[in-house]
Amino acid sequence: MTFVVLEECILCKHTDCVAVCPVDCFYEGPNFLVINPDECIDCALCEPECPVDAIRAEDDVPENQKEFIQLNAQLSVHPNWTQITTQKPALVSHEQWQGVAGKLDQLDRNGA
């Protein structure tokens, strides 16, 4: 099992999770983070750190967000998405997007 970043992260991109990851399995695009499932060691440290509840264990991903399992795997190996190992400020507009549903169409895949 691995952990998955869900829709709640889109346009927020808090990086509290990155600060606690012991294996640096997070990758970032312009407005979203993903977890590389091949690098995640299932330590569960990231899940409680996310202030918008955007990280879940793969088995706990809501049915309407199952596509994020594959999306994390794809984007984590995309050449334009880079590994992130240190905490950064959230996106400037994160407060206006927090709690907004249906943000998948806002995801900037950066050529993916």
Secondary structure, DSSP 4 states (H G I P E B T S, - for coil): --EEE-GGGTTT---HHHHH-SS--EEE-SS-EEE-TTT------SGGG-TT--EEEGGG--GGGTHHHHHHHHHTT-TTSEE--S--PPPTTHHHHTT-S--GGG---TT-
